[in-house]
């Protein structure tokens, strides 16, 4: 009886897998991805949305210019460094950027308009099962204890949430020095070298 | 006759390697905070090599989710070293989660340098990818050979290896992958990253969001095999649209019993102990052998290189998998 059940389960699972493969989104996704790589990232946005996104990207650029200028005055970290050199560089960069941004407040980069735009973009992109899956992958990460505060450090002992590639393609593009990172439902902007939280917005994830 | 002599030589090398490896493990075992010696649970396990050791082949090892600094990680490392005496691999691919719970200089020592000291002393190179427990700054660490990049490519013989950062697959990285693969004329294209596009794991499962973006690129340019970690077990996934997928994420942690029973994805799985993979690419064949912490072979076989551009139909692109008995 048990064997029969197992066989039946395997059959159904196999059928579902076969069905899934046959109707896989890969072929159309290939075009999608190529299209998205080539396309103007601002295409399809209204004039107002374009202005919002461009202004946000300018604010992020200002931040990266500032931190690049700071880093340029420090000894360069070689591509083949020791852990001690990596640690020293990170700590020093963190200290200097933190000092330069003393008094920075939430919402200086994620202003209310762009925060609203991002919330809507996520809501429009993820519905039903896709949203459930995104939520599950974001909320399963152990980020308890991460301070959701500007100019604080994202602790290196804490897990990083896997960012959905599709979502990253939808969000305003960032320079390589800065990352989007979820902590619970909140979306952070984090400096990838010194782990400082540059800004954050609440309840980005529906 | 020739085969018998070869077998005897290999067996001799394994026994000798085992003895040397264990002797070294005893002396080179890293000091722990507790002061205890690292156990060598693998001491008595007989080793058996199923790989062909062909002339000019590309030989490497795959480990994932290693960064714990535990005795078990050390025990597995000792087995890795023992196998190197018979199967002289020259490099190791790391599937990410190279450092759990902190990345201070002492963590690099405890969770990596001490554990793999025997291999590092032997000039074995490690090529790391980043996991969800790894900071971006690891890309500057000299012994991870990432050349300051979160995603990078290198070649060995007729094989091109692509290390990806699956934790942050942004437009920049996708574009880079697309462009690099487009001009790649290597015979074999192997991708490795932390998150598995296909998995039978109960805790995590397939990273379907990632798969949606990278799989079309793999198919477009004929990627042959994909290695991942994240799941703390070993799984050989049934070929998907002609591509071979492996999970080797039990190099430092184990999630016992996490592979879903009767998963339609699983060709072979092992989730009762830690493990690593030995691989040999020779001509149009990829030979693999999966070894547990006790030195036992838990899976092995030979995969045949697919046609240059596998079609999306699974039937049309069905590859040949010949497990070693």
Interface residues (C-beta under 8 A of the other chain):
Chain A: X6 X9 X10 X13 X14 X16 X17 X21 X24 X25 X26 X27 X29 X30 X32 X33 X34 X36 X37 X41 X77 X78 X79 X80 X81 X82 X83 X84 X85 X86 X87 X89 X90 X133 X134 X137 X140 X141 X156 X157 X159 X160 X161 X162 X163 X164 X165 X166 X167 X168 X169 X173 X174 X176 X179 X192 X193 X195
Chain B: X101 X102 X103 X104 X105 X107 X108 X109 X132 X133 X134 X135 X136 X137 X138 X140 X141 X142 X147 X148 X166 X167 X168 X169 X170 X171 X172 X174 X175 X178 X195 X204 X207 X208 X209 X210 X212 X213 X214 X215 X216 X217 X219 X220 X240 X241 X262 X263 X264 X265 X312 X314
